[in-house]
Amino acid sequence: MTTTSSSPFIALQAQRTQHATQLSERTKTCEAFSTGLSKTLNSLRNQCVELDKSIAAELEKAGLVEQEAALRKDLKQTRSLKSGQALRLKEHARIVPMQSRSFIKQLLGIGQAKRDAQAAALGERHGLPAHAVTRKLLKDTLSGIQAKKDAIRDDVLQSHSDELHATFLTAAKLATLEIRDLDSLHTYATRAVGRLQLQSTFVDSFKCERDDLHATQRKASDQWLRPLQERQQTLDVQLRTLAQQEKRAARSALLASAGVNDVGATHQLQQKLKELQDKCEFNAVYHTNAGCNAIQELVEGRRVTVSPSAIIDEIQRMHGDDTFGRGAAKGKAALKAGAAQLTESVVNQINDTCHALALAEFRDGTRDIVTTYRQAPLSESRVADLRDMAGTNGLLRPTRFLSTSDNKKEILAYPVDRDERLHCVRVTIVGFSAMKTGSPWQVSGEGQVRLYSTHSCFRVESVRKEAEGIWQVKLREQPVNADHRLASLLRL
């Protein structure tokens, strides 16, 4: 594609480059904030871990952990008892009602002294009065222990609140990309410190704050980057549109300079070629030896019809007798019906439409130049003709469909017949008008095959002989009208 310094494409491309630089810088800034936030949150977590350890040590020192565990254990035993019922401690740390279950013992006071001693033992176990220990009193005592634990947590948190506030403030700045006002960030940090007491440990509470801060940063980064990203997407679309327009203009000029002015409508040609190929199963037929030979002879006017049975037989030999069994009968019938419709007229229409479509897509910029390969045996005189044409304006035109491969190694897998009178010639073709072909029954491992029509014309760029005696020929396609008849015939 040719552009000038004043081209709208060049100007838009410069704008896009500048915009991409700005987006890249912002992205790096966001990544730096993200890294900083992760480090700050890691530091904050470590602070919370140390605070939890300090609280645990204080609780252990005050004996609250052991007291709480004993209370919870005894309360669990008394879940079925009434709240105000007096309790006592029996052997094996069993908690039972103060009143004996024996009516006689209770009436006569038998064992009362022992029950009083058991009640006193329960009170002593929890630091309560010797008598009248009830489930309610145990629950109240547990609440008191919890209040003492909260007070210790409050004291520890208060003694480190300034340090925590500073760390939360730093995290908030990083999470919001430092674009919020400082007062609101201070307010957040103060509330975040207070929220550390919402769960049983500071670390558990911190996890909620951590997740919120990460979510806040993702949202802030997205809001900061999205306008630039959307603008860049718009510029990319505009660039592609302009590039396509300039590409089409350059190619239209190239075709005009070559005398190709009457180029058809792309969509109509695409539809026409598809209908022609589908009607006669062209691709499937061509990918058999029998079908390929028949089609080439039809192009050259040396055959009238194609034998459907020969094609079916070949496919079955290659892929097995049951190829068309188990639901494939319709495919067999369609292949036979299509092959029967292959006539010289149909093949010539495909040949003409293939070239016309290539010119239209090349003009539109949707068909690019590709490099394909072919290997063939040529006589001494044919090699001499190619050598004479190398570097000149002379053109070559195929006499039939010119089959080429995308894979250079693939053509080497099928060596040409070694005839002492013929030379092995490997041809590299740079062109645009070849049509892709393929078949569900093509040989396993066969790569992409492209066919040049008889309207394709090539210049010989170079001809050289390698040390092992193989000739290397490079052809480059030249855009021409379908009725161009000044080219020499190319037989490969």
C-alpha positions in Angstrom: 0.0 0.0 0.0 1.4 3.4 -0.9 0.9 6.4 1.4 2.3 9.9 1.6 3.4 12.1 4.5 0.1 14.0 4.2 -2.0 10.9 4.1 -4.9 10.8 6.5 -3.7 7.3 7.4 -0.3 8.6 8.4 -1.8 11.4 10.5 -4.2 9.0 12.2 -1.5 6.5 12.8 0.6 9.2 14.6 -2.4 10.1 16.7 -2.9 6.4 17.6 0.8 6.0 18.5 0.6 9.0 20.8 -2.6 7.7 22.3 -1.1 4.2 22.8 1.9 5.8 24.6 -0.4 7.6 27.0 -2.4 4.4 27.6 0.8 2.4 28.2 2.0 5.0 30.7 -1.4 4.9 32.6 -1.3 1.1 32.5 2.1 1.1 34.1 1.0 3.6 36.7 -2.0 1.3 37.6 0.3 -1.7 37.8 2.6 0.3 40.1 -0.3 1.2 42.3 -1.4 -2.5 42.3 2.0 -3.6 43.4 2.2 -1.0 46.1 -1.3 -1.9 47.4 -0.3 -5.6 47.6 2.8 -4.8 49.6 0.9 -2.4 51.9 -1.8 -5.0 52.5 0.8 -7.6 53.2 2.3 -5.3 55.8 -1.2 -4.7 57.2 -1.9 -8.4 57.5 1.4 -8.8 59.4 0.4 -6.1 61.8 -3.0 -7.9 62.4 -1.2 -11.2 63.0 1.0 -9.6 65.6 -2.0 -7.9 67.3 -3.9 -11.2 67.4 -0.8 -12.7 69.1 -0.6 -9.9 71.6 -4.3 -10.3 72.5 -4.0 -14.1 72.8 -1.1 -13.6 75.2 -3.1 -11.1 77.3 -6.1 -13.4 77.4 -3.9 -16.3 78.5 -2.2 -14.2 81.1 -5.6 -13.2 82.6 -6.8 -16.8 82.6 -9.8 -15.9 80.5 -9.2 -18.5 77.8 -9.3 -21.4 80.4 -12.3 -19.8 82.2 -14.2 -19.4 79.0 -13.5 -23.0 77.9 -14.7 -24.4 81.3 -17.9 -22.2 81.2 -18.8 -23.2 77.7 -18.3 -26.9 78.5 -20.5 -26.7 81.6 -23.2 -24.6 79.7 -23.3 -27.3 77.0 -24.1 -29.9 79.7 -27.0 -27.8 81.1 -28.8 -27.0 77.8 -31.8 -29.0 78.8 -32.1 -27.4 82.4 -34.1 -24.4 83.4 -32.3 -21.1 83.5 -32.9 -20.4 87.2 -32.4 -24.0 88.5 -29.6 -24.4 91.1 -26.7 -26.6 90.0 -23.9 -28.7 91.5 -20.7 -30.4 90.3 -20.6 -34.2 90.6 -17.7 -36.6 90.0 -16.2 -36.7 86.4 -17.1 -32.9 86.1 -20.8 -33.7 85.6 -23.2 -30.8 86.1 -26.6 -31.8 87.6 -29.5 -30.0 89.3 -29.0 -29.2 93.0 -32.2 -31.1 94.0 -31.8 -34.9 94.2 -33.7 -37.0 91.9 -34.7 -39.2 94.9 -37.9 -37.9 96.5 -37.1 -39.7 99.8 -33.6 -38.2 100.0 -34.9 -34.8 99.3 -37.7 -35.1 101.9 -35.5 -36.5 104.6 -32.5 -34.3 103.7 -30.3 -37.3 103.1 -27.0 -36.3 101.4 -27.8 -32.6 101.6 -24.3 -31.8 103.0 -22.8 -33.6 100.0 -24.9 -31.7 97.6 -24.0 -28.4 99.3 -20.3 -29.3 98.9 -20.9 -30.1 95.3 -22.6 -26.7 94.7 -19.7 -25.0 96.5 -17.3 -26.9 94.2 -19.1 -25.6 91.1 -19.0 -22.1 92.4 -15.3 -22.4 93.2 -14.7 -23.8 89.7 -16.0 -20.6 88.1 -15.2 -18.1 90.9 -18.8 -17.8 91.9 -20.7 -17.8 95.3 -20.8 -21.2 96.9 -24.6 -21.6 96.6 -27.2 -20.8 94.0 -25.1 -21.4 90.9 -27.6 -21.5 88.0 -27.4 -21.7 84.3 -28.3 -18.0 84.1 -25.4 -17.2 86.4 -23.1 -19.2 84.2 -24.3 -17.4 81.1 -23.9 -14.1 82.8 -20.4 -15.0 83.9 -19.5 -16.0 80.3 -20.8 -12.7 79.1 -18.6 -11.0 81.6 -15.6 -12.9 80.3 -16.5 -11.9 76.8 -16.7 -8.3 77.9 -13.2 -8.6 79.5 -11.9 -10.1 76.2 -13.4 -7.2 74.3 -11.9 -4.7 76.6 -8.5 -6.3 76.1 -9.0 -6.2 72.3 -10.1 -2.6 72.6 -7.0 -1.6 74.6 -4.6 -3.4 72.1 -6.4 -1.9 69.1 -6.4 1.6 70.7 -2.7 1.4 71.5 -1.9 0.6 67.8 -4.7 2.6 66.2 -2.5 5.4 64.9 -0.1 2.9 63.2 -3.1 1.0 61.7 -4.8 4.2 60.6 -1.6 5.2 58.7 -1.3 1.9 57.0 -5.0 1.8 56.0 -4.7 5.4 54.7 -1.7 4.4 52.5 -3.7 1.4 51.2 -6.7 3.6 50.5 -4.6 6.1 48.5 -3.2 3.3 46.4 -6.6 1.6 45.9 -8.1 4.9 44.7 -5.1 5.8 42.6 -4.7 8.9 44.8 -7.6 10.6 43.0 -10.0 10.9 46.0 -9.9 13.8 48.5 -7.8 13.2 51.6 -10.6 13.8 54.1 -12.7 10.9 52.7 -9.7 8.6 52.8 -9.0 9.6 56.4 -12.7 8.8 57.2 -12.3 5.4 55.5 -9.1 4.6 57.4 -10.7 5.5 60.8 -13.7 3.3 60.0 -11.6 0.4 58.7 -9.6 0.4 62.0 -12.9 0.2 63.9 -14.2 -2.6 61.7 -11.2 -4.8 62.7 -13.3 -5.8 65.8 -16.2 -7.1 63.8 -14.9 -10.7 63.6 -13.2 -13.0 66.1 -9.7 -12.1 65.0 -8.1 -9.0 63.4 -6.8 -11.2 60.6 -10.3 -12.4 59.7 -11.6 -8.8 59.7 -8.6 -7.7 57.6 -9.5 -10.1 54.9 -12.8 -8.4 54.2 -11.0 -5.0 54.1 -8.3 -6.5 51.7 -10.9 -7.8 49.3 -12.8 -4.4 49.3 -9.6 -2.5 48.7 -8.6 -4.7 45.8 -12.1 -4.4 44.3 -11.9 -0.6 44.7 -8.5 -0.4 42.9 -9.8 -2.6 40.0 -12.8 -0.3 39.6 -10.7 2.9 39.8 -8.2 1.5 37.3 -10.9 0.5 35.0 -12.5 4.0 35.2 -9.2 5.7 34.6 -8.2 3.4 31.7 -11.5 2.8 30.0 -11.8 6.2 28.1 -8.3 5.7 26.7 -9.0 2.1 25.8 -12.3 3.0 24.1 -10.6 5.8 22.2 -7.8 3.5 21.1 -10.4 1.0 19.8 -12.1 3.7 17.9 -8.8 4.8 16.4 -8.0 1.2 15.5 -11.3 0.9 13.6 -10.6 4.2 11.8 -7.1 3.0 10.9 -8.3 -0.3 9.5 -11.0 1.5 7.5 -8.5 4.1 6.1 -5.9 1.4 5.4 -8.5 -0.6 3.5 -9.6 2.5 1.6 -6.0 3.4 0.7 -5.2 -0.3 -0.1 -8.2 -0.4 -2.4 -7.3 2.9 -4.1 -3.7 1.7 -4.7 -4.8 -1.6 -6.1 -7.4 0.0 -8.3 -4.7 2.2 -9.7 -2.5 -0.8 -10.2 -5.2 -2.7 -12.0 -6.0 0.3 -14.2 -2.4 0.7 -15.1 -2.4 -2.9 -16.2 -5.5 -2.2 -18.3 -7.9 -4.1 -16.0 -10.8 -1.7 -15.6 -14.0 -3.9 -15.8 -13.8 -5.6 -12.4 -17.1 -7.3 -11.2 -19.0 -7.1 -8.0 -17.3 -9.2 -5.3 -20.3 -10.6 -3.5 -22.1 -11.7 -6.7 -18.9 -13.4 -8.0 -18.5 -15.2 -4.7 -22.0 -16.4 -4.8 -21.7 -17.5 -8.4 -18.5 -19.4 -7.9 -19.9 -21.2 -4.8 -23.0 -22.2 -6.8 -21.0 -23.5 -9.7 -18.6 -25.5 -7.5 -21.4 -26.9 -5.3 -23.5 -27.9 -8.3 -20.8 -30.2 -9.7 -18.9 -31.1 -6.5 -15.9 -29.5 -8.1 -13.5 -29.6 -5.1 -14.2 -33.2 -4.2 -13.9 -34.3 -7.8 -10.7 -32.4 -8.4 -9.0 -34.0 -5.3 -9.1 -37.5 -7.0 -6.7 -38.4 -9.7 -9.5 -39.5 -12.1 -11.4 -36.3 -11.4 -8.3 -34.0 -11.7 -7.3 -35.5 -15.0 -10.8 -35.3 -16.4 -11.2 -31.6 -15.3 -7.9 -30.7 -16.9 -8.9 -32.3 -20.1 -12.2 -30.5 -20.0 -10.4 -27.2 -19.7 -8.2 -28.1 -22.7 -11.3 -29.2 -24.7 -10.1 -32.8 -24.9 -13.0 -34.5 -23.0 -16.7 -34.3 -23.0 -17.8 -35.8 -19.6 -16.5 -37.1 -16.3 -17.0 -40.7 -15.1 -18.7 -40.6 -11.7 -18.1 -44.3 -11.1 -14.3 -43.8 -11.6 -14.3 -41.1 -8.9 -16.3 -43.2 -6.5 -14.1 -46.3 -7.1 -10.9 -44.3 -6.4 -12.2 -42.8 -3.2 -13.2 -46.3 -2.0 -9.8 -47.7 -2.9 -8.1 -44.9 -1.0 -10.4 -44.8 2.1 -12.0 -48.2 2.2 -15.1 -49.9 0.8 -17.3 -48.7 3.7 -16.4 -45.0 3.0 -20.0 -44.3 1.9 -21.7 -46.5 4.4 -23.4 -45.6 7.7 -25.2 -42.4 6.6 -22.8 -41.4 3.9 -25.0 -42.7 1.1 -26.3 -39.2 0.5 -22.8 -37.9 0.1 -22.1 -40.6 -2.5 -25.2 -39.8 -4.4 -24.4 -36.1 -4.4 -20.9 -36.8 -5.6 -22.1 -38.9 -8.4 -24.8 -36.4 -9.4 -22.3 -33.5 -9.3 -19.6 -35.3 -11.3 -22.2 -36.1 -14.0 -22.8 -32.4 -14.4 -19.1 -31.5 -15.0 -19.0 -30.4 -18.6 -16.6 -28.3 -20.6 -19.0 -25.4 -20.3 -19.3 -25.7 -16.5 -15.5 -26.0 -16.0 -14.9 -23.0 -18.2 -17.4 -21.0 -16.2 -15.6 -22.0 -13.0 -12.3 -21.0 -14.6 -13.6 -17.6 -15.7 -15.3 -16.9 -12.4 -12.3 -17.9 -10.4 -10.2 -15.2 -12.1 -12.9 -12.6 -12.0 -13.4 -13.1 -8.3 -9.7 -12.9 -7.7 -9.4 -9.5 -9.4 -12.4 -8.2 -7.5 -11.1 -9.4 -4.1 -7.6 -8.1 -4.9 -9.1 -4.7 -5.8 -11.1 -4.7 -2.5 -8.0 -5.6 -0.5 -9.5 -8.8 0.8 -7.3 -11.0 -1.3 -3.6 -10.9 -0.5 -0.6 -12.1 -2.3 0.5 -15.6 -1.3 3.5 -17.8 -2.1 2.9 -21.3 -3.4 5.0 -24.1 -4.8 5.1 -26.7 -7.5 7.5 -29.2 -8.9 7.5 -30.6 -12.4 9.8 -32.2 -15.1 10.6 -30.0 -18.1 12.5 -30.5 -21.2 15.8 -28.8 -22.1 14.0 -26.5 -24.5 11.3 -25.5 -22.0 14.0 -24.7 -19.4 15.8 -22.6 -22.1 12.6 -20.7 -22.8 12.2 -19.9 -19.1 15.8 -18.7 -18.9 15.3 -16.5 -21.9 12.2 -14.9 -20.4 13.8 -14.3 -16.9 13.8 -10.6 -16.1 11.8 -9.6 -19.2 8.2 -8.3 -19.5 7.1 -11.5 -21.2 4.2 -13.3 -19.7 3.3 -16.9 -19.2 -0.2 -18.3 -19.0 -1.3 -21.9 -17.9 -3.0 -24.0 -20.5 -5.0 -25.7 -17.7 -5.6 -25.3 -14.0 -2.2 -24.8 -12.3 -2.2 -26.7 -9.1 0.1 -25.4 -6.3 0.8 -26.1 -2.7 1.2 -23.8 0.3 3.7 -26.2 1.8 7.1 -26.2 0.1 8.1 -29.5 1.9 5.0 -31.2 0.6 6.0 -30.9 -3.0 9.3 -32.5 -2.2 7.5 -35.6 -0.9 6.3 -36.4 -4.4 9.5 -36.5 -6.6 9.1 -36.1 -10.3 9.8 -39.0 -12.7 13.5 -39.2 -13.3 13.8 -39.1 -17.1 17.3 -38.4 -18.4 15.7 -36.1 -21.1 13.9 -34.0 -18.5 15.0 -31.6 -15.8 13.5 -31.4 -12.3 12.1 -27.8 -12.0 10.9 -26.4 -8.7 8.7 -23.4 -9.1 8.0 -20.7 -6.5 4.9 -18.7 -7.5 4.0 -15.3 -5.9 0.5 -14.4 -6.8 -3.1 -13.6 -5.7 -5.6 -15.3 -8.1 -5.3 -18.9 -7.0 -8.5 -20.3 -5.5 -8.4 -22.7 -2.5 -9.6 -26.2 -2.9 -10.3 -29.0 -0.4 -12.2 -32.3 -0.1 -13.4 -34.5 2.8 -11.9 -37.4 0.9 -8.5 -35.9 0.0 -5.4 -37.9 0.9 -4.4 -37.8 4.6 -1.7 -35.3 5.2 -2.4 -33.4 2.0 -2.0 -29.7 2.6 -3.8 -26.6 1.2 -4.0 -26.8 -2.6 -4.5 -23.6 -4.7 -5.5 -23.5 -8.3 -4.5 -20.8 -10.8 -6.9 -20.4 -13.7 -5.9 -20.3 -17.3 -6.4 -16.5 -17.2 -3.5 -16.0 -14.6 -0.4 -14.5 -16.1 3.1 -14.6 -14.7 6.5 -13.0 -15.3 9.6 -15.0 -14.9 11.7 -13.3 -12.2 14.6 -15.7 -12.0 15.9 -19.0 -13.2 18.9 -20.7 -11.6 20.4 -24.1 -11.4 21.4 -25.6 -8.1 24.5 -27.7 -7.4 22.4 -31.0 -7.5 21.1 -30.1 -10.9 17.7 -29.0 -9.9 16.3 -25.8 -11.5 14.7 -23.2 -9.3 12.2 -20.9 -11.1 10.4 -17.9 -9.5 7.2 -16.6 -11.1 5.3 -13.5 -10.1 1.7 -13.0 -11.2 0.7 -9.9 -13.1 -2.9 -8.7 -13.0 -4.5 -8.9 -16.5 -7.9 -9.0 -18.1 -9.4 -12.5 -18.7 -9.2 -11.9 -22.5 -5.5 -11.2 -22.4 -4.0 -13.4 -25.1 -0.4 -12.1 -25.5 1.1 -14.4 -23.0 3.1 -17.5 -23.9 1.6 -20.8 -22.9 2.9 -22.3 -19.6 2.8 -26.1 -19.4 3.8 -27.4 -15.9 
